Amino acid sequence: MHIRKATPEDLPAIHRLVRELAVYECAEHEFVASVEDYYKDFKAGIFQALVAEQPEAGVVGMALYHFAYSTWKGRMMYLEDFVVSEAFRGQGIGRLLFNAFLEEAWAQGCLLVKWQVLDWNKPALNFYQKYGAFIEKNWWNGKLFKP
């Protein structure tokens, strides 16, 4: 297993993994970003990613992130999506990928990392709790979509 920074050539595999995550979350109908969107935004530096690559299978996991700013804490990194293909779960790939994400955040001077996890996703909740993560339950997410 090799964990490395994503390149433009990895974007179709990242897109495939995000679709797999959307299916898992019963929200595939909400997944509308195209591979072309990924290419454009990756080239513009809007997001970065790490990939888990297995020689025989190619990219089997990814962590897609971007920088954000906390007015209370300072520089932070936001983990937008983190997924290991279902066929490869339970092999420690997620741990390697998440550790690499944390190392990247700390190396970039971030004082905080944030992400979201669905309240019904017990495997993910258990995974994050092993890291001692604080899962907030008192903040509600707000969002608006362009009309």
Secondary structure by P-SEA (a helix, b strand, c coil): cbbbbbcccaaaaaaaaaaaaaaaacccccccccaaaaaaaaaaccccbbbbbbcccccccbbbbbbbbbccccbbbbbccccccccccccaaaaaaaaaaaaaaaaaccccccccccccaaaaaaaaaaabbbbbccbbbbbcccc
